[in-house]
Amino acid sequence: MRSSVALLEQLFFDLVFVFAVSQLAHHLHDEFFWRGPPRAARKWRYGLRT
């Protein structure tokens, strides 16, 4: 049987992992959606020349 310390340690690392993934998802969402579509998509859609 696992000790309570091992269970608390596993819970702590699970929470850290979930927090890190949520921060990464938030960062990627801001990068991809607040700046608009990528340059190649804008060029294709609007016929922009670079």
N, CA, C and O atoms as a Tripos MOL2 file, in Angstrom:
@<TRIPOS>MOLECULE
protein
  200   199    50     0     0
PROTEIN
NO_CHARGES

@<TRIPOS>ATOM
      1 N           0.8480   -1.1790    0.0000 N.3       1 MET1
      2 CA          0.0000    0.0000    0.0000 C.3       1 MET1
      3 C           0.8910    1.2400    0.0000 C.2       1 MET1
      4 O           1.9020    1.2910    0.7010 O.2       1 MET1
      5 N           0.5090    2.2200   -0.7820 N.am      2 ARG2
      6 CA          1.2880    3.4470   -0.8690 C.3       2 ARG2
      7 C           1.0470    4.3140    0.3530 C.2       2 ARG2
      8 O          -0.0480    4.3330    0.9160 O.2       2 ARG2
      9 N           2.0730    5.0180    0.7460 N.am      3 SER3
     10 CA          1.9290    5.8840    1.9200 C.3       3 SER3
     11 C           1.1710    7.1520    1.5420 C.2       3 SER3
     12 O           1.0580    7.4970    0.3660 O.2       3 SER3
     13 N           0.6620    7.8310    2.5460 N.am      4 SER4
     14 CA         -0.0900    9.0630    2.2960 C.3       4 SER4
     15 C           0.8220   10.1520    1.7370 C.2       4 SER4
     16 O           0.3680   11.0210    0.9930 O.2       4 SER4
     17 N           2.1090   10.1070    2.0930 N.am      5 VAL5
     18 CA          3.0540   11.0920    1.5540 C.3       5 VAL5
     19 C           3.2060   10.8920    0.0470 C.2       5 VAL5
     20 O           3.2370   11.8630   -0.7090 O.2       5 VAL5
     21 N           3.3000    9.6500   -0.3870 N.am      6 ALA6
     22 CA          3.4140    9.3720   -1.8190 C.3       6 ALA6
     23 C           2.1590    9.8210   -2.5610 C.2       6 ALA6
     24 O           2.2510   10.3340   -3.6760 O.2       6 ALA6
     25 N           0.9940    9.6340   -1.9570 N.am      7 LEU7
     26 CA         -0.2460   10.0710   -2.5940 C.3       7 LEU7
     27 C          -0.2980   11.5900   -2.6970 C.2       7 LEU7
     28 O          -0.7110   12.1270   -3.7240 O.2       7 LEU7
     29 N           0.1150   12.2820   -1.6450 N.am      8 LEU8
     30 CA          0.1310   13.7460   -1.6760 C.3       8 LEU8
     31 C           1.1520   14.2580   -2.6960 C.2       8 LEU8
     32 O           0.9160   15.2490   -3.3860 O.2       8 LEU8
     33 N           2.2780   13.5700   -2.7740 N.am      9 GLU9
     34 CA          3.2840   13.9570   -3.7500 C.3       9 GLU9
     35 C           2.7520   13.7880   -5.1750 C.2       9 GLU9
     36 O           2.9610   14.6600   -6.0190 O.2       9 GLU9
     37 N           2.0830   12.7010   -5.4420 N.am     10 GLN10
     38 CA          1.5010   12.4670   -6.7650 C.3      10 GLN10
     39 C           0.4310   13.5080   -7.0730 C.2      10 GLN10
     40 O           0.3690   14.0140   -8.1930 O.2      10 GLN10
     41 N          -0.4030   13.8310   -6.1020 N.am     11 LEU11
     42 CA         -1.4270   14.8530   -6.2840 C.3      11 LEU11
     43 C          -0.7960   16.2000   -6.6000 C.2      11 LEU11
     44 O          -1.2700   16.9170   -7.4810 O.2      11 LEU11
     45 N           0.2680   16.5480   -5.8870 N.am     12 PHE12
     46 CA          0.9620   17.8110   -6.1210 C.3      12 PHE12
     47 C           1.4990   17.8750   -7.5530 C.2      12 PHE12
     48 O           1.3060   18.8780   -8.2390 O.2      12 PHE12
     49 N           2.1620   16.8250   -8.0030 N.am     13 PHE13
     50 CA          2.7080   16.8330   -9.3570 C.3      13 PHE13
     51 C           1.6100   16.8260  -10.4180 C.2      13 PHE13
     52 O           1.7780   17.4130  -11.4870 O.2      13 PHE13
     53 N           0.4960   16.1720  -10.1330 N.am     14 ASP14
     54 CA         -0.6420   16.2170  -11.0630 C.3      14 ASP14
     55 C          -1.1840   17.6370  -11.1780 C.2      14 ASP14
     56 O          -1.4940   18.1020  -12.2750 O.2      14 ASP14
     57 N          -1.2970   18.3220  -10.0470 N.am     15 LEU15
     58 CA         -1.7890   19.6990  -10.0700 C.3      15 LEU15
     59 C          -0.8210   20.6260  -10.8040 C.2      15 LEU15
     60 O          -1.2520   21.5000  -11.5560 O.2      15 LEU15
     61 N           0.4650   20.4440  -10.5940 N.am     16 VAL16
     62 CA          1.4580   21.2550  -11.3020 C.3      16 VAL16
     63 C           1.3600   21.0110  -12.8040 C.2      16 VAL16
     64 O           1.4390   21.9520  -13.5940 O.2      16 VAL16
     65 N           1.1910   19.7610  -13.1980 N.am     17 PHE17
     66 CA          1.0710   19.4310  -14.6150 C.3      17 PHE17
     67 C          -0.1760   20.0720  -15.2240 C.2      17 PHE17
     68 O          -0.1080   20.6500  -16.3090 O.2      17 PHE17
     69 N          -1.2990   19.9750  -14.5410 N.am     18 VAL18
     70 CA         -2.5430   20.5690  -15.0420 C.3      18 VAL18
     71 C          -2.3940   22.0820  -15.1480 C.2      18 VAL18
     72 O          -2.8480   22.6810  -16.1230 O.2      18 VAL18
     73 N          -1.7660   22.7020  -14.1600 N.am     19 PHE19
     74 CA         -1.5540   24.1430  -14.2090 C.3      19 PHE19
     75 C          -0.6710   24.5240  -15.3960 C.2      19 PHE19
     76 O          -0.9630   25.4920  -16.0980 O.2      19 PHE19
     77 N           0.4060   23.7720  -15.6250 N.am     20 ALA20
     78 CA          1.3100   24.0740  -16.7370 C.3      20 ALA20
     79 C           0.6060   23.9260  -18.0810 C.2      20 ALA20
     80 O           0.7850   24.7610  -18.9680 O.2      20 ALA20
     81 N          -0.1830   22.8860  -18.2380 N.am     21 VAL21
     82 CA         -0.9060   22.6820  -19.4870 C.3      21 VAL21
     83 C          -1.9280   23.7900  -19.7040 C.2      21 VAL21
     84 O          -2.0920   24.2680  -20.8270 O.2      21 VAL21
     85 N          -2.6190   24.2060  -18.6440 N.am     22 SER22
     86 CA         -3.6060   25.2740  -18.7980 C.3      22 SER22
     87 C          -2.9370   26.5980  -19.1500 C.2      22 SER22
     88 O          -3.4750   27.3650  -19.9480 O.2      22 SER22
     89 N          -1.7680   26.8770  -18.5650 N.am     23 GLN23
     90 CA         -1.0380   28.1000  -18.9120 C.3      23 GLN23
     91 C          -0.5620   28.0590  -20.3620 C.2      23 GLN23
     92 O          -0.6230   29.0700  -21.0620 O.2      23 GLN23
     93 N          -0.0940   26.9090  -20.8130 N.am     24 LEU24
     94 CA          0.3310   26.7720  -22.1990 C.3      24 LEU24
     95 C          -0.8480   26.9670  -23.1470 C.2      24 LEU24
     96 O          -0.7200   27.6520  -24.1620 O.2      24 LEU24
     97 N          -1.9820   26.3760  -22.8270 N.am     25 ALA25
     98 CA         -3.1690   26.5300  -23.6670 C.3      25 ALA25
     99 C          -3.6070   27.9920  -23.7230 C.2      25 ALA25
    100 O          -3.9830   28.4870  -24.7850 O.2      25 ALA25
    101 N          -3.5610   28.6700  -22.6050 N.am     26 HIS26
    102 CA         -3.9330   30.0880  -22.5620 C.3      26 HIS26
    103 C          -2.9760   30.9150  -23.4300 C.2      26 HIS26
    104 O          -3.4130   31.7790  -24.1890 O.2      26 HIS26
    105 N          -1.6920   30.6500  -23.3150 N.am     27 HIS27
    106 CA         -0.6920   31.3730  -24.1020 C.3      27 HIS27
    107 C          -0.8880   31.1240  -25.5950 C.2      27 HIS27
    108 O          -0.8620   32.0620  -26.3910 O.2      27 HIS27
    109 N          -1.0850   29.8620  -25.9740 N.am     28 LEU28
    110 CA         -1.2740   29.5550  -27.3850 C.3      28 LEU28
    111 C          -2.5580   30.1650  -27.9280 C.2      28 LEU28
    112 O          -2.5960   30.6200  -29.0700 O.2      28 LEU28
    113 N          -3.6000   30.1750  -27.1220 N.am     29 HIS29
    114 CA         -4.8580   30.7920  -27.5430 C.3      29 HIS29
    115 C          -4.6460   32.2720  -27.8080 C.2      29 HIS29
    116 O          -5.1200   32.7920  -28.8180 O.2      29 HIS29
    117 N          -3.9450   32.9570  -26.9210 N.am     30 ASP30
    118 CA         -3.6710   34.3860  -27.1170 C.3      30 ASP30
    119 C          -2.8330   34.6160  -28.3660 C.2      30 ASP30
    120 O          -3.0940   35.5480  -29.1270 O.2      30 ASP30
    121 N          -1.8330   33.7770  -28.5830 N.am     31 GLU31
    122 CA         -0.9590   33.9550  -29.7480 C.3      31 GLU31
    123 C          -1.7060   33.7490  -31.0580 C.2      31 GLU31
    124 O          -1.5090   34.5080  -32.0070 O.2      31 GLU31
    125 N          -2.5590   32.7330  -31.1200 N.am     32 PHE32
    126 CA         -3.1820   32.3980  -32.3880 C.3      32 PHE32
    127 C          -4.4640   33.1610  -32.6790 C.2      32 PHE32
    128 O          -4.8040   33.3610  -33.8450 O.2      32 PHE32
    129 N          -5.1800   33.5910  -31.6550 N.am     33 PHE33
    130 CA         -6.4760   34.2030  -31.9070 C.3      33 PHE33
    131 C          -6.4890   35.7130  -31.7580 C.2      33 PHE33
    132 O          -7.3210   36.3680  -32.3860 O.2      33 PHE33
    133 N          -5.6180   36.2920  -30.9650 N.am     34 TRP34
    134 CA         -5.6360   37.7420  -30.8030 C.3      34 TRP34
    135 C          -4.8710   38.4430  -31.9160 C.2      34 TRP34
    136 O          -5.1500   39.6080  -32.1960 O.2      34 TRP34
    137 N          -3.9260   37.7840  -32.5550 N.am     35 ARG35
    138 CA         -3.1590   38.4140  -33.6290 C.3      35 ARG35
    139 C          -3.8200   38.2430  -34.9820 C.2      35 ARG35
    140 O          -3.3320   38.7880  -35.9720 O.2      35 ARG35
    141 N          -4.8930   37.5170  -35.0520 N.am     36 GLY36
    142 CA         -5.5420   37.2790  -36.3300 C.3      36 GLY36
    143 C          -4.9500   36.0620  -37.0090 C.2      36 GLY36
    144 O          -4.1040   35.3680  -36.4450 O.2      36 GLY36
    145 N          -5.4050   35.8100  -38.2310 N.am     37 PRO37
    146 CA         -4.8970   34.6330  -38.9460 C.3      37 PRO37
    147 C          -3.4240   34.8010  -39.2930 C.2      37 PRO37
    148 O          -2.9370   35.9270  -39.3890 O.2      37 PRO37
    149 N          -2.7230   33.7160  -39.4790 N.am     38 PRO38
    150 CA         -1.3140   33.7960  -39.8520 C.3      38 PRO38
    151 C          -1.1360   34.5520  -41.1730 C.2      38 PRO38
    152 O          -2.0780   34.6930  -41.9540 O.2      38 PRO38
    153 N           0.0680   35.0280  -41.4030 N.am     39 ARG39
    154 CA          0.3690   35.8360  -42.5820 C.3      39 ARG39
    155 C          -0.0010   35.1120  -43.8860 C.2      39 ARG39
    156 O          -0.5640   35.7240  -44.7930 O.2      39 ARG39
    157 N           0.3080   33.8310  -43.9790 N.am     40 ALA40
    158 CA          0.0030   33.0810  -45.2000 C.3      40 ALA40
    159 C          -1.5020   33.0350  -45.4390 C.2      40 ALA40
    160 O          -1.9430   33.1200  -46.5860 O.2      40 ALA40
    161 N          -2.2920   32.9040  -44.3890 N.am     41 ALA41
    162 CA         -3.7510   32.8650  -44.5480 C.3      41 ALA41
    163 C          -4.2720   34.2270  -44.9840 C.2      41 ALA41
    164 O          -5.1650   34.3030  -45.8280 O.2      41 ALA41
    165 N          -3.7280   35.3040  -44.4250 N.am     42 ARG42
    166 CA         -4.1500   36.6470  -44.8440 C.3      42 ARG42
    167 C          -3.7900   36.8820  -46.3020 C.2      42 ARG42
    168 O          -4.5820   37.4370  -47.0640 O.2      42 ARG42
    169 N          -2.5880   36.4560  -46.6870 N.am     43 LYS43
    170 CA         -2.1410   36.6400  -48.0700 C.3      43 LYS43
    171 C          -3.0540   35.8830  -49.0220 C.2      43 LYS43
    172 O          -3.4300   36.4100  -50.0690 O.2      43 LYS43
    173 N          -3.4160   34.6550  -48.6700 N.am     44 TRP44
    174 CA         -4.2610   33.8410  -49.5160 C.3      44 TRP44
    175 C          -5.6740   34.4310  -49.5970 C.2      44 TRP44
    176 O          -6.2720   34.4820  -50.6720 O.2      44 TRP44
    177 N          -6.1910   34.8680  -48.4630 N.am     45 ARG45
    178 CA         -7.5810   35.3350  -48.4380 C.3      45 ARG45
    179 C          -7.7410   36.6940  -49.0920 C.2      45 ARG45
    180 O          -8.6950   36.9140  -49.8390 O.2      45 ARG45
    181 N          -6.8140   37.6130  -48.8210 N.am     46 TYR46
    182 CA         -6.9810   38.9780  -49.2920 C.3      46 TYR46
    183 C          -6.1150   39.3150  -50.5050 C.2      46 TYR46
    184 O          -6.1830   40.4300  -51.0230 O.2      46 TYR46
    185 N          -5.3050   38.3640  -50.9600 N.am     47 GLY47
    186 CA         -4.4790   38.6000  -52.1230 C.3      47 GLY47
    187 C          -3.3740   39.6190  -51.8780 C.2      47 GLY47
    188 O          -2.9960   40.3510  -52.7930 O.2      47 GLY47
    189 N          -2.8510   39.6780  -50.6560 N.am     48 LEU48
    190 CA         -1.8090   40.6480  -50.3260 C.3      48 LEU48
    191 C          -0.4940   40.2260  -50.9350 C.2      48 LEU48
    192 O          -0.2130   39.0340  -51.0610 O.2      48 LEU48
    193 N           0.2960   41.1760  -51.3060 N.am     49 ARG49
    194 CA          1.6320   40.8990  -51.8280 C.3      49 ARG49
    195 C           2.6500   41.2940  -50.7860 C.2      49 ARG49
    196 O           2.5470   42.3580  -50.1760 O.2      49 ARG49
    197 N           3.6550   40.4200  -50.5780 N.am     50 THR50
    198 CA          4.7050   40.7450  -49.6050 C.3      50 THR50
    199 C           6.0310   40.9090  -50.3110 C.2      50 THR50
    200 O           7.0430   41.1850  -49.6670 O.2      50 THR50
@<TRIPOS>BOND
     1     1     2 1
     2     2     3 1
     3     3     4 2
     4     3     5 am
     5     5     6 1
     6     6     7 1
     7     7     8 2
     8     7     9 am
     9     9    10 1
    10    10    11 1
    11    11    12 2
    12    11    13 am
    13    13    14 1
    14    14    15 1
    15    15    16 2
    16    15    17 am
    17    17    18 1
    18    18    19 1
    19    19    20 2
    20    19    21 am
    21    21    22 1
    22    22    23 1
    23    23    24 2
    24    23    25 am
    25    25    26 1
    26    26    27 1
    27    27    28 2
    28    27    29 am
    29    29    30 1
    30    30    31 1
    31    31    32 2
    32    31    33 am
    33    33    34 1
    34    34    35 1
    35    35    36 2
    36    35    37 am
    37    37    38 1
    38    38    39 1
    39    39    40 2
    40    39    41 am
    41    41    42 1
    42    42    43 1
    43    43    44 2
    44    43    45 am
    45    45    46 1
    46    46    47 1
    47    47    48 2
    48    47    49 am
    49    49    50 1
    50    50    51 1
    51    51    52 2
    52    51    53 am
    53    53    54 1
    54    54    55 1
    55    55    56 2
    56    55    57 am
    57    57    58 1
    58    58    59 1
    59    59    60 2
    60    59    61 am
    61    61    62 1
    62    62    63 1
    63    63    64 2
    64    63    65 am
    65    65    66 1
    66    66    67 1
    67    67    68 2
    68    67    69 am
    69    69    70 1
    70    70    71 1
    71    71    72 2
    72    71    73 am
    73    73    74 1
    74    74    75 1
    75    75    76 2
    76    75    77 am
    77    77    78 1
    78    78    79 1
    79    79    80 2
    80    79    81 am
    81    81    82 1
    82    82    83 1
    83    83    84 2
    84    83    85 am
    85    85    86 1
    86    86    87 1
    87    87    88 2
    88    87    89 am
    89    89    90 1
    90    90    91 1
    91    91    92 2
    92    91    93 am
    93    93    94 1
    94    94    95 1
    95    95    96 2
    96    95    97 am
    97    97    98 1
    98    98    99 1
    99    99   100 2
   100    99   101 am
   101   101   102 1
   102   102   103 1
   103   103   104 2
   104   103   105 am
   105   105   106 1
   106   106   107 1
   107   107   108 2
   108   107   109 am
   109   109   110 1
   110   110   111 1
   111   111   112 2
   112   111   113 am
   113   113   114 1
   114   114   115 1
   115   115   116 2
   116   115   117 am
   117   117   118 1
   118   118   119 1
   119   119   120 2
   120   119   121 am
   121   121   122 1
   122   122   123 1
   123   123   124 2
   124   123   125 am
   125   125   126 1
   126   126   127 1
   127   127   128 2
   128   127   129 am
   129   129   130 1
   130   130   131 1
   131   131   132 2
   132   131   133 am
   133   133   134 1
   134   134   135 1
   135   135   136 2
   136   135   137 am
   137   137   138 1
   138   138   139 1
   139   139   140 2
   140   139   141 am
   141   141   142 1
   142   142   143 1
   143   143   144 2
   144   143   145 am
   145   145   146 1
   146   146   147 1
   147   147   148 2
   148   147   149 am
   149   149   150 1
   150   150   151 1
   151   151   152 2
   152   151   153 am
   153   153   154 1
   154   154   155 1
   155   155   156 2
   156   155   157 am
   157   157   158 1
   158   158   159 1
   159   159   160 2
   160   159   161 am
   161   161   162 1
   162   162   163 1
   163   163   164 2
   164   163   165 am
   165   165   166 1
   166   166   167 1
   167   167   168 2
   168   167   169 am
   169   169   170 1
   170   170   171 1
   171   171   172 2
   172   171   173 am
   173   173   174 1
   174   174   175 1
   175   175   176 2
   176   175   177 am
   177   177   178 1
   178   178   179 1
   179   179   180 2
   180   179   181 am
   181   181   182 1
   182   182   183 1
   183   183   184 2
   184   183   185 am
   185   185   186 1
   186   186   187 1
   187   187   188 2
   188   187   189 am
   189   189   190 1
   190   190   191 1
   191   191   192 2
   192   191   193 am
   193   193   194 1
   194   194   195 1
   195   195   196 2
   196   195   197 am
   197   197   198 1
   198   198   199 1
   199   199   200 2
@<TRIPOS>SUBSTRUCTURE
     1 MET1         2 RESIDUE 1 A MET
     2 ARG2         6 RESIDUE 1 A ARG
     3 SER3        10 RESIDUE 1 A SER
     4 SER4        14 RESIDUE 1 A SER
     5 VAL5        18 RESIDUE 1 A VAL
     6 ALA6        22 RESIDUE 1 A ALA
     7 LEU7        26 RESIDUE 1 A LEU
     8 LEU8        30 RESIDUE 1 A LEU
     9 GLU9        34 RESIDUE 1 A GLU
    10 GLN10       38 RESIDUE 1 A GLN
    11 LEU11       42 RESIDUE 1 A LEU
    12 PHE12       46 RESIDUE 1 A PHE
    13 PHE13       50 RESIDUE 1 A PHE
    14 ASP14       54 RESIDUE 1 A ASP
    15 LEU15       58 RESIDUE 1 A LEU
    16 VAL16       62 RESIDUE 1 A VAL
    17 PHE17       66 RESIDUE 1 A PHE
    18 VAL18       70 RESIDUE 1 A VAL
    19 PHE19       74 RESIDUE 1 A PHE
    20 ALA20       78 RESIDUE 1 A ALA
    21 VAL21       82 RESIDUE 1 A VAL
    22 SER22       86 RESIDUE 1 A SER
    23 GLN23       90 RESIDUE 1 A GLN
    24 LEU24       94 RESIDUE 1 A LEU
    25 ALA25       98 RESIDUE 1 A ALA
    26 HIS26      102 RESIDUE 1 A HIS
    27 HIS27      106 RESIDUE 1 A HIS
    28 LEU28      110 RESIDUE 1 A LEU
    29 HIS29      114 RESIDUE 1 A HIS
    30 ASP30      118 RESIDUE 1 A ASP
    31 GLU31      122 RESIDUE 1 A GLU
    32 PHE32      126 RESIDUE 1 A PHE
    33 PHE33      130 RESIDUE 1 A PHE
    34 TRP34      134 RESIDUE 1 A TRP
    35 ARG35      138 RESIDUE 1 A ARG
    36 GLY36      142 RESIDUE 1 A GLY
    37 PRO37      146 RESIDUE 1 A PRO
    38 PRO38      150 RESIDUE 1 A PRO
    39 ARG39      154 RESIDUE 1 A ARG
    40 ALA40      158 RESIDUE 1 A ALA
    41 ALA41      162 RESIDUE 1 A ALA
    42 ARG42      166 RESIDUE 1 A ARG
    43 LYS43      170 RESIDUE 1 A LYS
    44 TRP44      174 RESIDUE 1 A TRP
    45 ARG45      178 RESIDUE 1 A ARG
    46 TYR46      182 RESIDUE 1 A TYR
    47 GLY47      186 RESIDUE 1 A GLY
    48 LEU48      190 RESIDUE 1 A LEU
    49 ARG49      194 RESIDUE 1 A ARG
    50 THR50      198 RESIDUE 1 A THR
